[in-house]
Amino acid sequence: MDAVAHLQKQWFDCIQHMLQEGFLNDQFAELKKLQDENNPDFVVEVVSLFFEDSQKLLSNMARALEQNVVDFKQVDAYVHQFKGSSASIGAMRLKDVCVSFRNYCEAQNLEGCLRCLQQVQQECSVLKNKLERLFMLEQQIVAAGGSIPAIH
Amino acid sequence: MGMMKIQEQAQQQDHESFGMNFVRRNRDRHFKILMIWIVALVLIGFKIFNYLEAGNKERRKEVLTSMCDQRAIMLQDQFSVSVNHVHALALMVSTFHYYKNPSAIDQETFADYTACTSFERPLMSGVAYAQRVVNSERESFEREHNWTIKTMDREPSPLRDEYAPVIFSQETLSYLESLDMMSGEEDRENILRARATGKAVLTSPFRLLGSHHLGVVLTFPVYKSRLPPSPSLEERVKATAGYVGGAFDVESLVDKLLRQLAAHEIILVNVYDITNTSNHLIMYGIQNEEGDTSLVHISKLDFGDPSRKHQMVCRYHQKEPIPWNAIAPAGCFFLIGFLVGYMLYSAAIHIVKIDDDFIKMQELKVRAEAADVAKSQFLATVSHEIRTPMNGVLGMLGLLLDTDLSSTQRDFAQTAQVCGRALIALINEVLDRAKIEAGKLELEAVPFDLRTILDDVLSLFSEKSRNKGVEFAVFVSDKVPDVVMGDPGRFRQIVTNLVGNSVKFTERGHIFVKVHLAEPSNTMTIKKSETSLNGGTKEGLGTSGDCQFKTLSGFEAADERNSWDTFKHLIADEEFHLDSSSNRVAAYETSDHVTLMVCVEDTGIGIPLHAQDRIFMPFMQADSSTSRNYGGTGIGLSISKCLVERMGGQISFVSRPQIGSTFFFTAVFERCKKNAFKEVKKPISEDLPSGFKGLKAILVDGKPVRAAVTRYHLKRLGIHVELASSIKKGVALFARNGSSISGNVMQPDIILVEKDLWISGEDAGMNMLQLDWKQNGHVFKLPKMILLATNINNVEFQQAKAAGFSDTVIMKPLRASMVAACLQQVGIGKKRLPGKDMNNETPFLQNLLSGRKILVVDDNRVNRRVAAGALKKFGAHVECADSGKAALDLLKLPHSFDACFMDIQMPEMDGFEATRRIRQMESEANKQMNGESTVEEAARKGEWHTPVLAMTADVIHATYEECLKCGMDGYVSKPFQEENLYQAVAKIFESKPVLEP
């Protein structure tokens, strides 16, 4: 029981940190709510979908920006997609970066776009790490027989 | 106009800056410049003086010259007139004395004639005629005249070559008769010169006989026979018959002459004979040098004797006066120049001083700002450091609350959580101090329920007050509106601060927070009343515990305002207003602002008199031992004061040492428009359970103030309360109600009893009560017995149970929500369904969506999955399509989808296009159907119209319009928000009931 509480505390700290630092927002909590007995791995599923997609989108973006003549419309479309999925899982910071990324695309500012791309990549990997840790903790909690608390 | 002004200002500034620059550049040379300026002034002053003075001198000289010349010419004219007349006289003598024989002139005739004509010779004292007598003729002459020739000394004349005895004389000179003119040195010389030249000659000046005035003698020769033209000397001597002479009494005559002229006293006139150039002989005037010798004018005089020269010397009688007309302008010029210079000098010194001060101040300012920044950084760092662990605490409390807890435990945990949140808020508030100091504090204006705020504050301190055994209560007047516009955080901050202080300094008695409307008269009376000086020693205080004061706890309070006597007026007043729709209430309702008066009363140690003046100063506490004993920084009250002032109110207090303090403040809030706050999504006030409405209770409490507080809280729950001041009376009330049950009068559901009343030996009454209702018990439901207590120990608790309070004990301080929880625990009121309060829409959405078949179209896998998940959660069957084309395939008619959620921005075919095509398909199908459909099919389906909802992240109006234009039925925001989803779904499904499969 003690171990579970400890793990729960760790989990709580972890998610609290992510919420406070803006990695995630309430949408993530909403996602959590959608997860129930019928759909026990919903969040993990969505998040892994997100990262699969993001991998693809990021490489697409990188490629598009490497072209001699950059097709900003194309890049914008990618970023739009990325923004949508970020919003869906509640990755606020990623979404915010995407917003400025799109602004740069609109202004056809290659330098800004590249900077944003870098930022997106970085944010993405940070988020991935954090979420992996979170899911790991969840697994451990479940394994130890505890339940995952709700987020307020 | 504005532009002009600005330009002018700019110019002025330029000008000023030039002057300032000059002053600054020469900051060390100001004194030198002043000295140079003074020297220059002196020089210029002298120049002016000299110029004016020279003019003066010139004028003076001119005046002197003109006066002198005028006098000289007059003198000369008069002189020559006299000379001419003497000449005429000489000719007359020669004519009538010598050419007539016998002589036509004798002494008498001469005297008469000359006397008559003396006005012709104004300068001459008289004239006489002397005959030339040769020694040889002397005897005959003497005989003829009958007297002997005498010398000037009136002696008979000695023997000489020739004589010139006076034979005729004017009366004024009659003493000269028979005197020999040749005997006088001067006269003799004159006579010789006259007969040699044949012209008028003058003697040098000498003292005249008789008058002893200075004078000259004029002599004319008289010839016996006519002279040849240009006669020789001998011829002249031979022809000489005698001499006419006259004396000029120069002194008196010139005097007379001058006196006739204007301004004769201004100048001094001297007349000199300068024939002998080395020795000027004075003819007129005073010899010694008097008057102004610096300025002298000399005029030439010509008296007609070429061998003698005369001159007139004039000078001013008085020395030149001090030239004020030259000194004054020069002096004034110097003075003004000096003053101007000095003013500029002192201004420059002042400027330099201020400049220096300014620079110093700026340095200090920079340093102060740096210190301020450092302070802010420090505060930020420290508060961040505190916030981080506090988040952990709060998180764990959240976890704790998720577990299964008893109501007490839940209350503890909730209290802890509230306290933790308040602590974080407080830390933020400490940060505000800096903001307030910088004047950067912005007050919010949001609707809030101040009763909830006060409940929060109460719960924040309830544990502490309970431990201390201090009664703690909040009362809000009914007239105070439920919701007001203002800054809830700041309001809460002030109240928290005041209550915190009270809790800190109070060990017994009570803390009472009271809020009511400040009527105009009330606001006026807010002022620091003088605390009575003898308030320090009240005998028998505290320990006796006598209920001698009608306050909340019975202890004496510093201010009488909260005691029952005034309090009941307030309540009575309120009830009156509630009952009757008085005009005054109406007036209150209509005004836009409400002024609230908040009192925080405690019975603590009070504030020492000497410290009362500086209680609102930052970092000041009553004395240094305060922070040692009680902790705290002492900034709280100063922040509160600032905040209260920002809210348009005032704060003050009344405090009596050892008795307690009462703090008052007023704050102005905007009245909230009734419909305005209903639109606000977030619940602004904590929802009180509504299941208690219409319940009735009897409250047994001996202390009216406390009873009023209890009543206030119960009233908020909708419970109607009847008061009884003692158990006996309560019983009586109950009995009455019970007996008249048939009359449908009030039947209490709850009986609340204060612990102290019960403890103080009324067990008997209690038992009686029990008995009482057992008698009537069969007839109606038993009321719940509830004990109200500040603190209670186990023994007492057991006793209470035994005495019939089996149901529960409500621990004070009271709070509406807490009371509600306790009442629910004992089964009073309807319990709320679990989860219902979490989300109102959830069950409705469940109703609307369960069993529906829904198509989700989105090219983004993640979005698709999330949307599907959300819809599935509410029981919908979801299918997905990843593009508009796929969606069209799936929606080929006939299909079984109830609705379609469509992403707008998709590659290839976007949401608008896809919808348009869907509608096209549908309309074709409908046409066909109308042509050849079976009756029941048409009846069942009506027309094909699949509801299509757009999913979009940017919910702007334009998008919505476009959605409608291409045939969509609505839109939902992405990611789904329940409320929004509910609204959209409700619109499309409301009319269509779910078809049973």
Interface residues (C-beta under 8 A of the other chain):
Chain A: A5 Q8 K9 F12 D13 Q16 Q20 Q27 E30 L31 K33 L34 Q35 D36 N38 N39 F42 E45 V46 L49 F50 E52 D53 A77 H80 Q81 K83 G84 S85 A87 S88 I89 G90 P149 A150 H152
Chain B: N391 G392 G395 M396 G398 L399 D402 D858 D859 N860 R861 V862 N863 R865 V866 A867 G869 A870 K872 K873 D903 Q905 P907 A953 K974 P975 F976
